[in-house]
């Protein structure tokens, strides 16, 4: 088992096709972990639905001073719940895309899928770290446990995408040479 996890080491050599295949398939595992992360985020929003809707209504109320009162009232009644449900639906859709990309990566062992997902993972992890450093990540909507789970999943997916990218490029080079 440990030797199979060795492909997650970004500095490990990928000497043969079997090792490169394992590394490329790690990209699929990373995509599935990203799908779990997306589902986790959607579940957290769903479980705290009222808190999110109340916060959105508070934000609309704060901006209502410059708007028509009837328009602000309509937005408070309709927009906040629909935006929250749209966010949950979009998170589910993104999770489904990750699952499908993981299936394609598992079967075809490409270079492009883990590379693109690696770029998204680096961006997401960077934004998360900046939010934590800027004290914007702690709020009544997310606990320390949620932030910890999110960061751990982000780091794990990042390692998987690095391995998947390396494995995909190594398999491409081995196939081209042979």
N, C-alpha and C positions, 0 to 999 in steps of 0.2 A: 504494500500500500504506500509506504513512504517513497519508494522509487517512482511510483506513478505521480506523486505530488511534486517530485523534483523538477518536473517541467515548468512549474510555476515560478521557479527561480529565474529571474530575468537574465542572469549571467551564466546559466548552465548551457553546456554544449548540446546541440541536437545532432548527434553523429549519424544516425540512420533514419530510415523511413518510418520505422515503428515509433521511435521517440518523437519525430516530427509530427506524425499523425496524432499521437497523444496530446502534443502541445496544441495542434490546430483544433482538436476537439475540446480543449480547455476553453477556447473561445465560445463554443456552444454552451458550455456550462456557465460561463460568465453571462451570456445572454439570458439564460434561464434564471440566474441569480438576480439579474436586473429586472426580470419579470416579477420575481418574488418581491423585490424592493418596491416596484410600482404598485403591486397589489397591497403591500403593507401600507404604503402611503394612502391609497384609496380607502382602505379599511380604517385607518386612523381618522381620516376626514369624516367617514360615515359614522364612526362611533362618537364623534364630537360635532355632529351636524348642527345642533342648536347653537353651540358656541360660535361656530363659523358664521351662521346666518345672523346671529345677534351682532357680531363684530361688523359684518358688512352693512347691516342696517345702521349701526352707529356711524360708520364712515359716510354713508349716504346722508344721514342727518347732519353731520358736520359740514358737508358740502351743500346742503339744502338752503343755506342762508342766501346763496347767490342764484337760486333757481325758483321757478314757479312752484308754489306749495303743492298744487295738484300733481305736478310732474314728480316731485320728490316723494309724495305719498304713494304714487303708482310704482315708482322704482323700489321703494321699501317693501311693498307688498309682493312684488313679482320678481324683481331682478335678483335679489340675494339668494333665494332658494334655487332658482334656475342656474345661477352661476356655480353654486356649490355642487349641484347635481351634474352639471356639465363637467366640472373638474373631476368628479368621481368617474364619470363615463370616459373622459379622455385618458385618465390614468389606467383604466381597464383596457382601453384600446391600445395604449402604448405597451402595456404588459403583453397583450396578445401579439403585437408586432414583434416584441422581443422573443416570445416563444417560437414564432414562425421563423425568425432569423436564426434562432438556435437550432431548429430542425434542419434548416438549409445548411448551416455551418457544419453540423454533425455529419451530414451525408456527403457534402461536396468539398469540405475542408478548404475554403477559399482564403484569399488574403484580404479581400476588400471588406468583408463583413466585420471581422474583428478589428480591422484598422479604423473603420468609421465609428464603431462602438467604443473603441479606445479613445478616440478624440472626444466623443460625447462624455465618456466617463471622466476624463481629465478635466473637462469643462465643469461637469457637475461637482466633482470633488473640490475643485478650486473655488467655485461659488459657495459651497458648503463651508469650507475653511474660512473664506472671507466673511461669511455671515457670522460664524462663531467668533472670529477675531473682532469684528465690528459690533459684537453684542446684539446682533439682530436675529440670531437663531433662537434665543431663549424667549419664550412667550407663553401665554396661558394655553396655547394650542399644541405645544410640543414639550414633552418632558425630557429630562436628561437621558432616560432610557431610550426614548425614540431617537434622539440625536445619536446616541451610541450605536444603536442597531443600524441606523442609516449610514453612519460613517464606516462601520465594520463591513457592511454589505458593499459600500462603494469601494473600499480598499480591496476586498476579495474580487469584485468584478474587474477592477483595474488590473490586478495580477493575472486574472484569467484572460483578459483581452490582450495583454502584453504577450502572454504565452501563445495565444491563438494567432496573433499577428506573426510572431516569430516562426511558429510552426507552419503557417500558411506559406510564408516566403521560403522557408527551407524546403518544404515539399515541392514548391514550384521549381526551385533550383535543382533539386534531385531529379525531378521528372524531365527537366530540360537537358540535364547532363546525361541521363540514361535513356 
